[in-house]
Amino acid sequence: MFRLPTLVSLFALAAAKLAQATPCVSFDANFNLLVFGLDGKDWNAGTQDSWSSGSATDITTSGRPSFDAPNTTCYLSQYYNAVYVMNGDSSDKSAVYIYDAAKKSWSTQSVTTGKFDPSNFVAVLDHDTNVFYAISGTDLYFLNMGSETTANSSALSWVDVETDPFPSSYTAPVAALAQNHIHFLDVPNVPAGEAKIFVIHFSYFQPDAQSYPASSGNSFPAAHGKTASFFQSEGVQQEFAFIPDDGSATYVINVENNSTTSYAGPTSKDAGSVYAASISALVQLDSSGNLYFFPYTEGDASANTAAAWTKVQAVSKVAPASSAAASATGGHSGSGSATGSAGSSSSTGTSGNTSGAPAAVKVSRGLAAAGVLGIVGYLL
């Protein structure tokens, strides 16, 4: 006999679907903090001086992705003042969604994937060329975004560059961008404090690892974690932050002088966090929707040592954090990715050295209720 579902079961169904939402964090070219998909909306928290006392502005508008895929990632194209969103919508995981920060508008760029797996990759966006480079499966790919701030009518294509040189056990790559080089951390058989490098402009994997010894404190461990590249007012990134999954420290790697400096780890020890960096701050979005920032001054180790992680009150005022979270799936490539800056990265996969993808965050009770009522209305 047919039975109508109970309201409790319908609510659970709607909430489970919404819990798959995966917000991401980024900046525009003026370094206003942007948070997409949090509490079902998009937010502009302004510049760093307003994060502790201001109130974020709702910038939700039509054409945006649903942010319901498990591994959504965001990348700032600094030259073009655009944010590119990958894996932003479960209905079209291959598309790149483009947020034109100047016009505050969205468009959807269709993409032909070939062998590239949009559900299983780790990527950086090169600063100077505006080209994505990604490891998916065992191959390196690129996707040329040109000067796009609005989608083209014709599809772009992922191009298979070559088979990467990493062992098959490297199932959850950690990648970061600096000086037009991709730095791969936590590579099997590579010691702590060293990284394997792909030189973008010469399309070349360096055969030997590069060492980044500690200038003070400890060098970064051979462990899985997340990265974010610090922007410059002009030119390419020269430093990136690495935060291991245990949140024990924040390591800043300088590729100009080949050094590592360690600072305080994030307040929220959450392996599911995602990160983005501006010129003067590192921002964490944890898997419950909390936002924190670490003020950073390039070249001033004493100021950075004294700095502390602080909550972004401008966002928590309008979108309070929720304990609701959902895990994401992933797989040598990891799942998805770089958050916020052109060159930050996190990956998930089946390897035991990773604890999960960027977790889903912030189920809206109002949206869940609306979903339930919609289902009830349909059944009746």
C-alpha positions as CSV (number, residue, x, y, z in Angstrom):
1,M,0.0,0.0,0.0
2,F,1.3,3.5,-0.9
3,R,2.1,5.6,2.1
4,L,2.9,9.3,2.1
5,P,6.2,10.0,3.7
6,T,6.2,11.6,7.1
7,L,7.2,15.3,7.5
8,V,10.2,14.0,9.5
9,S,11.4,11.8,6.7
10,L,10.8,14.6,4.1
11,F,12.7,17.1,6.2
12,A,15.6,14.6,6.6
13,L,15.6,14.1,2.8
14,A,15.7,17.8,2.1
15,A,18.3,18.5,4.7
16,A,20.5,15.7,3.4
17,K,20.4,17.2,-0.1
18,L,21.2,20.7,1.1
19,A,24.0,19.4,3.4
20,Q,25.9,18.6,0.2
21,A,26.4,22.3,-0.4
22,T,30.1,23.3,-0.5
23,P,30.8,27.0,0.0
24,C,34.1,28.4,-1.1
25,V,36.1,31.6,-0.3
26,S,38.0,34.0,-2.6
27,F,38.7,37.6,-3.2
28,D,38.1,40.1,-6.0
29,A,41.0,42.1,-7.5
30,N,40.5,44.8,-4.8
31,F,40.8,42.2,-2.2
32,N,37.2,42.3,-1.0
33,L,36.6,39.0,0.8
34,L,34.0,36.9,-1.2
35,V,32.2,33.9,0.3
36,F,30.0,31.9,-2.1
37,G,27.3,29.4,-1.2
38,L,27.3,30.1,2.6
39,D,23.8,29.8,4.0
40,G,22.6,29.4,0.5
41,K,23.8,32.9,-0.5
42,D,26.9,34.8,-1.6
43,W,28.6,37.5,0.5
44,N,31.0,40.4,0.1
45,A,32.7,41.1,3.4
46,G,34.7,44.1,2.1
47,T,38.3,44.7,2.7
48,Q,40.4,43.5,5.7
49,D,39.8,46.6,7.8
50,S,36.1,45.9,7.9
51,W,36.1,42.1,8.7
52,S,36.1,42.5,12.5
53,S,33.4,45.2,12.8
54,G,31.5,45.5,9.5
55,S,28.6,43.5,8.0
56,A,28.9,41.5,4.8
57,T,26.7,42.5,1.8
58,D,24.5,39.9,0.2
59,I,25.6,39.7,-3.5
60,T,23.5,36.7,-4.4
61,T,22.2,37.1,-8.0
62,S,20.8,35.0,-10.9
63,G,23.0,32.7,-13.0
64,R,25.1,31.5,-10.1
65,P,25.9,27.8,-9.6
66,S,24.0,26.0,-6.9
67,F,27.1,25.1,-4.9
68,D,25.7,21.6,-4.3
69,A,28.7,19.6,-5.7
70,P,30.9,17.9,-3.1
71,N,34.2,19.7,-4.0
72,T,33.5,23.2,-5.1
73,T,36.6,25.4,-5.6
74,C,37.1,29.1,-6.4
75,Y,40.0,30.9,-8.0
76,L,40.7,34.6,-8.4
77,S,41.9,35.8,-11.8
78,Q,43.6,39.0,-10.5
79,Y,44.3,40.6,-13.9
80,Y,40.6,40.3,-15.0
81,N,38.9,40.7,-11.7
82,A,37.0,37.5,-12.1
83,V,36.4,34.4,-9.9
84,Y,36.3,31.0,-11.6
85,V,34.3,28.3,-9.9
86,M,34.8,24.6,-10.6
87,N,32.6,21.8,-9.5
88,G,30.0,24.4,-8.5
89,D,26.9,22.7,-9.7
90,S,26.2,18.9,-9.5
91,S,24.1,19.2,-12.7
92,D,27.1,20.2,-14.7
93,K,30.4,19.4,-13.0
94,S,32.5,20.1,-16.1
95,A,31.4,23.7,-16.4
96,V,33.4,26.7,-15.2
97,Y,31.2,29.3,-13.6
98,I,32.5,32.8,-14.0
99,Y,31.8,35.6,-11.5
100,D,32.5,39.1,-13.0
101,A,33.4,41.0,-9.8
102,A,33.1,44.4,-11.5
103,K,29.7,43.7,-13.0
104,K,28.6,41.4,-10.1
105,S,27.2,39.0,-12.7
106,W,27.5,35.2,-13.4
107,S,27.9,33.3,-16.6
108,T,28.6,29.6,-17.4
109,Q,31.4,28.4,-19.5
110,S,30.9,25.0,-21.1
111,V,34.0,22.8,-21.1
112,T,34.9,19.6,-22.9
113,T,36.7,17.3,-20.5
114,G,38.1,14.5,-22.6
115,K,39.9,12.2,-20.1
116,F,40.0,14.9,-17.4
117,D,37.8,13.9,-14.5
118,P,36.0,17.0,-13.1
119,S,35.1,15.1,-10.0
120,N,38.7,14.1,-9.2
121,F,41.5,16.6,-9.6
122,V,43.7,19.2,-8.0
123,A,44.3,22.5,-9.8
124,V,46.0,25.9,-9.7
125,L,45.3,28.9,-11.8
126,D,48.5,30.4,-13.2
127,H,48.7,34.1,-12.5
128,D,50.3,35.4,-15.7
129,T,48.8,33.2,-18.3
130,N,45.3,32.7,-16.8
131,V,45.6,29.0,-17.5
132,F,44.5,26.2,-15.2
133,Y,46.9,23.4,-14.6
134,A,45.5,20.3,-13.0
135,I,46.4,16.7,-12.1
136,S,43.6,14.3,-12.8
137,G,44.2,10.6,-12.6
138,T,47.9,10.3,-13.5
139,D,48.1,13.1,-16.1
140,L,48.7,16.8,-16.1
141,Y,46.1,18.9,-18.0
142,F,45.6,22.6,-18.8
143,L,42.6,24.7,-19.5
144,N,43.2,28.1,-21.1
145,M,40.7,30.7,-19.7
146,G,42.1,33.5,-21.9
147,S,40.8,36.9,-20.7
148,E,37.3,35.6,-19.8
149,T,35.2,37.6,-17.5
150,T,32.1,36.4,-19.3
151,A,31.6,32.9,-20.8
152,N,32.2,32.3,-24.5
153,S,29.5,30.7,-26.6
154,S,31.9,27.9,-27.7
155,A,33.3,25.3,-25.3
156,L,36.8,25.3,-23.9
157,S,38.7,22.1,-23.7
158,W,41.0,20.4,-21.1
159,V,44.2,19.5,-22.9
160,D,46.3,16.5,-21.8
161,V,49.9,17.7,-21.4
162,E,51.7,14.6,-20.2
163,T,51.7,11.8,-17.7
164,D,52.9,13.1,-14.4
165,P,56.1,11.7,-12.8
166,F,54.6,10.9,-9.4
167,P,54.3,7.4,-8.0
168,S,50.8,5.8,-8.1
169,S,50.6,6.0,-4.3
170,Y,50.3,9.8,-4.6
171,T,46.6,9.8,-4.6
172,A,45.9,13.1,-2.9
173,P,48.3,15.7,-4.3
174,V,48.9,19.0,-2.5
175,A,49.8,21.8,-5.0
176,A,50.6,25.5,-4.6
177,L,51.5,28.3,-7.1
178,A,54.4,30.7,-6.7
179,Q,56.6,32.3,-9.4
180,N,54.8,30.5,-12.2
181,H,55.9,27.2,-10.7
182,I,53.6,24.5,-9.3
183,H,54.9,23.2,-6.0
184,F,53.8,19.6,-5.1
185,L,54.1,18.8,-1.4
186,D,53.7,15.5,0.5
187,V,55.1,13.5,-2.5
188,P,56.1,10.0,-1.5
189,N,59.8,9.6,-0.9
190,V,60.3,13.4,-0.8
191,P,61.5,14.5,2.7
192,A,59.8,17.1,4.8
193,G,60.6,20.7,3.8
194,E,61.0,19.8,0.1
195,A,58.7,20.0,-2.9
196,K,58.6,18.7,-6.5
197,I,58.2,21.4,-9.0
198,F,56.5,21.9,-12.4
199,V,57.8,24.9,-14.3
200,I,54.8,26.3,-16.1
201,H,56.4,28.5,-18.8
202,F,58.7,25.6,-19.9
203,S,56.2,22.8,-19.3
204,Y,58.8,20.9,-17.4
205,F,58.9,18.8,-14.3
206,Q,62.2,19.4,-12.5
207,P,63.8,16.0,-11.8
208,D,65.1,16.9,-8.3
209,A,63.1,18.2,-5.4
210,Q,63.6,21.8,-4.1
211,S,64.4,22.3,-0.4
212,Y,62.8,25.1,1.6
213,P,64.7,25.0,5.0
214,A,63.3,26.7,8.0
215,S,64.4,30.3,8.6
216,S,62.9,30.0,12.1
217,G,61.0,27.2,13.7
218,N,60.4,24.0,11.8
219,S,60.1,23.4,8.1
220,F,56.9,22.0,6.7
221,P,56.1,18.3,7.3
222,A,55.7,15.6,4.7
223,A,51.9,15.6,5.3
224,H,48.7,16.2,3.5
225,G,47.2,19.7,3.9
226,K,45.8,22.8,2.2
227,T,47.6,25.7,0.5
228,A,46.9,29.3,-0.5
229,S,49.2,31.7,-2.4
230,F,49.7,35.2,-1.2
231,F,49.1,37.8,-3.9
232,Q,51.2,40.8,-4.7
233,S,49.9,44.3,-5.6
234,E,51.6,43.6,-9.0
235,G,53.2,40.5,-10.4
236,V,53.3,36.9,-9.5
237,Q,52.9,35.3,-6.1
238,Q,56.2,34.7,-4.3
239,E,55.0,33.0,-1.2
240,F,52.3,30.4,-0.3
241,A,50.9,29.1,3.0
242,F,50.7,25.5,3.8
243,I,48.4,24.3,6.6
244,P,48.7,20.5,7.4
245,D,45.4,18.7,8.1
246,D,46.1,18.6,11.8
247,G,46.2,22.5,11.9
248,S,49.3,22.3,14.0
249,A,50.9,25.4,12.3
250,T,50.8,27.7,9.4
251,Y,53.9,27.4,7.2
252,V,54.8,30.2,4.8
253,I,57.1,29.1,2.0
254,N,59.1,31.8,0.2
255,V,60.3,30.7,-3.2
256,E,62.5,33.8,-3.7
257,N,64.9,32.9,-0.9
258,N,63.9,29.2,-0.6
259,S,62.9,29.3,3.0
260,T,60.0,28.3,5.3
261,T,58.8,30.2,8.4
262,S,56.2,28.7,10.8
263,Y,53.4,30.6,12.5
264,A,50.4,29.9,14.6
265,G,48.0,27.2,13.3
266,P,44.4,28.1,12.7
267,T,41.9,28.3,15.6
268,S,39.7,25.7,14.0
269,K,41.6,22.5,13.7
270,D,39.5,21.2,10.8
271,A,41.0,19.2,7.9
272,G,37.9,20.0,5.9
273,S,38.7,23.7,5.9
274,V,39.4,25.7,2.7
275,Y,41.7,28.7,2.5
276,A,42.3,31.8,0.4
277,A,45.0,34.5,0.6
278,S,45.1,38.2,-0.3
279,I,48.3,40.3,0.0
280,S,48.0,40.8,3.8
281,A,45.8,38.0,5.1
282,L,45.2,34.3,5.0
283,V,41.5,33.3,5.4
284,Q,40.1,30.0,6.6
285,L,36.5,28.7,6.0
286,D,35.9,25.7,8.1
287,S,33.4,22.9,7.6
288,S,30.9,24.5,10.0
289,G,30.9,27.8,8.2
290,N,33.2,29.7,10.5
291,L,35.5,32.2,8.9
292,Y,38.8,33.2,10.4
293,F,41.7,35.3,9.2
294,F,45.4,35.5,10.0
295,P,46.9,39.0,9.3
296,Y,50.1,38.6,7.4
297,T,52.9,41.0,6.6
298,E,55.4,39.8,4.0
299,G,59.0,39.9,5.3
300,D,58.1,40.8,8.9
301,A,58.5,37.6,10.8
302,S,58.2,39.3,14.2
303,A,54.8,40.8,13.3
304,N,53.6,37.5,11.9
305,T,54.8,35.6,15.0
306,A,52.7,38.0,17.2
307,A,49.7,37.8,14.9
308,A,46.6,35.7,15.9
309,W,43.8,34.1,14.0
310,T,40.6,36.2,14.3
311,K,37.0,35.5,13.4
312,V,35.5,37.4,10.4
313,Q,32.6,39.0,12.3
314,A,31.3,40.7,9.2
315,V,30.2,37.3,7.9
316,S,29.2,35.6,11.1
317,K,26.7,38.5,11.8
318,V,24.7,37.7,8.6
319,A,25.4,34.0,8.2
320,P,26.0,32.4,11.6
321,A,28.0,29.1,11.5
322,S,26.1,25.8,11.6
323,S,27.2,22.5,13.0
324,A,25.6,20.9,9.9
325,A,28.3,19.4,7.6
326,A,28.6,16.7,5.0
327,S,31.6,14.8,3.8
328,A,32.6,14.8,0.1
329,T,34.1,12.2,-2.1
330,G,37.2,12.2,-4.0
331,G,40.4,9.9,-5.5
332,H,46.6,10.0,-7.6
333,S,44.5,13.2,-8.3
334,G,42.5,14.1,-5.3
335,S,39.3,16.0,-5.7
336,G,39.2,19.4,-6.2
337,S,41.3,21.8,-5.3
338,A,42.3,25.3,-5.1
339,T,40.4,27.8,-3.2
340,G,40.4,31.5,-3.3
341,S,43.6,32.4,-4.9
342,A,45.1,31.6,-8.2
343,G,47.2,28.8,-6.8
344,S,45.8,27.6,-3.5
345,S,45.0,23.9,-3.4
346,S,43.5,21.1,-1.4
347,S,42.8,17.6,-2.5
348,T,40.8,14.6,-1.4
349,G,41.1,11.0,-2.4
350,T,41.1,7.4,-1.4
351,S,44.6,7.5,0.1
352,G,44.8,7.1,3.9
353,N,46.9,10.3,4.2
354,T,43.9,12.6,3.6
355,S,41.0,13.2,5.9
356,G,38.5,14.5,3.4
357,A,37.5,17.1,0.9
358,P,36.3,20.6,1.8
359,A,33.3,19.7,3.9
360,A,29.8,20.9,3.2
361,V,28.7,23.8,5.3
362,K,25.7,25.7,6.6
363,V,22.3,24.2,5.9
364,S,19.7,26.9,5.9
365,R,16.7,25.9,7.9
366,G,14.5,28.1,5.8
367,L,15.7,26.4,2.6
368,A,15.3,22.9,4.2
369,A,11.7,23.8,5.2
370,A,11.0,25.1,1.8
371,G,12.2,21.9,0.3
372,V,10.0,19.8,2.5
373,L,6.9,21.9,1.7
374,G,7.7,21.6,-2.0
375,I,7.9,17.8,-1.8
376,V,4.6,17.7,0.2
377,G,2.9,20.0,-2.3
378,Y,4.0,17.8,-5.2
379,L,2.8,14.6,-3.5
380,L,-0.5,16.2,-2.6
